Amino acid sequence: MPIEICIYPPDLSASYLRLAVQMSATGIVYGPPREYYEDGVWDFRGWLMTRQRIEDADLKWLVCEGIPISDRIKQGLPGRDEDLDKFMRSLRAMGQAGIPTLCYNWMTVFNWLRTSLTTPVRGGAQATRYQHSEMQRGGLTEYGEVSQESLWEALAYFMRAVVPVAEEVNVQLAMHPDDPPLSPIRGIGRIMSSPEDFARLFTLATSPMNGLTFCQGCFSEMGADVLSLIRTYAAQKKLFFAHFRNVRGSAEDFCEIFHDEPGNANMAAAMRAYLEAGFEGPIRPDHMPTMEGDTSGHAGYTTMGRLYAVGYMRGLIDALTLEN
């Protein structure tokens, strides 16, 4: 089975699903269904009908990004068991409906962070940028200081409860790294910011359902050897899902750039590593610059940028496959 090129569409309209097929995508990455959601739980019927809508367009729903995990769960605060019960009910319904992979993260208070959505890159396209010195000027949040060890304790509690459910319904839990991979940020600890953190994650549950979303941009910002990690995680059967993303700079100061530009990682070499490692899972382009005339979607997810990125990825795969 070849690598599954996926996209995260702005919606599941018939028009956009047709466009996804036309751009040669084979899979869809999408959030929880909009139907049959009540009191923090996504019911089986919504998952099933959404999956069927995608399959009727000749595509596959391969990844959910992602069922929200509350700060009460991530910080181990009062009320987390109630939230955890709702999460597990949603996860069970997702698996029963046949969606195989959940991308999730352990970023609390902040999710992914940027300090600019309009940084000019090639030809005046607009890209996202993060500057840690600028973000830190905001000072502590209302949560004060949140320690890394408290987050690890809460994650271990989560894994003990959730992994058995994931095994029961055959859903891969694909942890996304912190974006940016820095700790702390304005007093908030982060615990998925290095390869060592992921090694520790894997010890929390030795289940085949416990793996990662390999976000190339985040790992390159860590200063890690991206090519080596692709091969390592694939060999360990922990590489469930990949974000094909190009950045220039360090975790403290980086900018997203076009996939075909010189950046932290050699993108052609990265695609070769996926192929040679035998990776056959879903991969999607991530955080594309906004191109001229493109106003659809939010920063990093515009239609023209997505088209350009998928074409580049397909070209790499075809060229590398022909070499063999």
N, C-alpha and C positions, 0 to 999 in steps of 0.2 A: 504494500500500500504506500503511495507517495505521501509526501508532506501535504497537509491540508491547509491551503491558503485561505484564511478567514478574514472577514471584515466585521467591524462593529458599526452597524448602520445607525443613522439618527432615528430611524423608525422602521417599522415592518410593513410599510405600505407596499402594495403590489408593484408600484413603479420602482421603488428602491430595491426590492428583491430581484426584479428583472435586471436592474443595473448591476447588481452583485454578480449574477450569473454571466452577464455580458463582459464584466471585467475579469472573468475567469476564476472568481472565488468559488470554493466548493463548500465552505462552511460559514456559519454565522456565530458570532459572539454577541451576546445580548444580556440585558439585565433581567430581573424577575418579571413575570408576566403582569400585565396591567389589569387583567380580568381576575375576578374571584380573590381579591385581596381584602382581608378584614382583620382588624385588631392585631396587626403585626404578623399575620400568617398568610402565606401564599398557598392557596388550595390546589390540590391535584388537577382540578379541571382547567385552571388557567395555564398551568405548565403544559398539559396535554394539548390543549387547543393551540397554544402558541407554537409548540413543536410541529404540530400538523400544518399550520399556516406556512412555516418555513419549508417543510418537506414538500408541500404542494407546489412550491416554487422551484423545486429540484435542487434544494440545498439541505444542509444538515445543521441542526443546532448542536454544536459541539462543546460550547463553554457558556456557563453563566457567570457574568461579572456584575455584581456578585450579590448574594443575600446579605443585607446589612448586618453588621455585628455591632451592637451598641457599646458605648463607652462604659456602661455599667458592667458589661461582660469583660471588656478588655482591661479595665482597671480593677476588677474584682469588687465592685461597689455593691451596696445593698440593692436588691432587686435584680441581680444578675441571673438568678435561677429562673425567674419568670421570663426574662428575655431569652435565656438559653433554651427554655422549653419551646418558645415560639420559633426560634431559629431551627431547632431540630425537627419540628413538625414541618417546616417549609422545606428543609433539606430532604426529609423522607419523601415528601410529595414530589420533589424534583427528581429524585432517583427513580421513584415508581413510574414517572412519566418518561423516563429514558434519556435524560440529559446527563452526559457522562462525567463532566468536569466542572468544579466550582473554583473560580479564582477568587481569593479573599486576601485580606491583609490584616496586619495587627497595628496599624497606625491609629492612635487615639487622639481625640480633640481635632488634630489636623489630619486630612487625608493627603493627597499629593499637593505639593506647594510650589508656587511660582511667584516671582516678584514682578514679572513682566509677561504680557501676552502679545506684545507688539514689537519685539526686538527685530530690527531689519536684518535679513540674511540675503542670500544670493538673489540678485535681481529685484530687491525690494520686497520680497516675500516676508511675511511676519511670522516670527517664531516665539516660543516661550523660553523664558530664561529664569534662572534662580541665582540670587546673590545672598549668601548667608548673612553677610554683614548688614544688609538692608533689613532682612527679616528679623534679626535679633533686636533691632531698634524698637520693636513693639513691646518688649518686656514680657514679664510673666502673664499668663492668662488667668482666668478666674479659677483654674484648677491648681494654680501654684506649681510646685515641683512634683512631677510624677516619675518615680524611680524606674530604672530598667528592671531591677529585680522584682518589683511588684508586678510588672507586665509579664515577666517570665512565669511567675507563680500563677497569674490569671490564665496565661496561655496553656500551662500544664493542666489546669482545672478544665479548661475548654476541651482540650484534646481527649482527656479521659472520658468526657461525656459524649463527644461528637464522633470520634473515630469509629466506635462500634456501630453507630447509625450509618455512617458512610460505608462501612463494610457490608452492612445488611442490604443496602440498596445500590451498592456498586458505584459510588460517586467518588472520583478522585478529588482530594483536597489540595489545591495548588496555591500555596502561599506566595504572594507577591512581595518583593522586597520593599523596604521603605523608600519613598520618593520625595525628597532626596534622602540618600542613605547617610544620615547624620543624626547624632544624639549627644545632648538633648537639643531640641529646638524650642526656644522661649520657655525653657524649663520642663518641656514634655519629653520624656525618654522615648527612644525608639530601639527596637530590639531585632530588626531584620535588616541590618546594615552592613553585613560582611559575610563572606563564605563560612566563617567560623560560626556565625549565628545560625546559618542554615544547617550546619552539621549538628548543632545543639538541638534544633527543631526536630531533626530526624530521630534523635535519641528519645524524644518525648513519646513517640509512638512508632514502633517498628513495623507498622502496618504498610502494605503495598498501596494503601490509599493516601498515605502521607508523603506529599512531594511539593514541587514548586512550580510557579510561573517564572520562567527565565526571562526577566526583563533585561535585555542587553544594555540599555542605557544606564540603568541603575548599577549593574555590576561593573560596567566600565568606569562609572563615576567613583566607585569604591577603589579603583586602581587595580582591580583583579584581572587575571589572565582570562579573558572571555572565551577564547578558543579552547583552552584547556578545560574550563569549567563546563562548556557544552559537552565535551567528550566524557568528562567525569560523571556529570549528572545523568547523561543518557545511559552510560554503562551501569549506573546504579539503579536505573529505571525510576528515577525521581523527576525526570524532566517531562512534565505532563502537558505543558503549554508554553509558548514562547511569544514574547513581544519583540518584534524586529524593529529596533529603534536606534537612531544614530545621534550622538551628542558630541559636543566639543567642550572640554573643560573638566574640572574636578567637582566633587560633591559640593564644595563651598561656592563655586562659581561656574556654572555651565549653561550652554545654550543648545536647544534642539536644532538640528540642521537637516537638510535633505538627505535621504538615504544613500544617494550616490556621491556625496561629498566626503573628502577626507575628514575623519573624525577620530574619536578615541579608539574605535575598533575598525578593522578592515571588514566591511560588510560582505564583500565577496568571499573572503576567507571564512567569515562566520557561517555563511550559507554552506560553504564546502564542509565545514565541521559538522553541521547538522546532518548533511547527507551521508558523510563518511561514518558518522556515529550511528547511523540507522534510525534517526529520529523520524517517526511517521505520524506525529501528532499535529494538533492545530497550531498555526503560527499566524499572527496578524501584524500588519504595519501599525506603528504606534507613534503618535505625536508628530504628525506631518506639518510643515509650515503652511500657512494660509497663502494661497497663490492669487495672482491678479484676477479680479473678477469673481472670486469665490466668496460668497457670503453665507453659504449653507453650513450648518453645524457649528459647534463651539470650537474654540482654539485648540488646534492639534487634531481635529477630527473633521475637517472640511472635505467636500466631495472631490474636488480637483486634486488636492494633495493626496487623498487616498488612492485615486486612480493612478497617479504618477507612481506612488510607492508600490502598488500591486503589480504594475507593469514591470517595474525594475526587479521585483522579487521573482516574478515569473521568468523574466529574461535570465536572471542568475541561475535559477534551477535548470532551465533548459540548456544553457551553455555548459554548466557543470556536469549535467547528465550526459551530454554529447561527448564530453571528454573521455568518459568511461565506455 
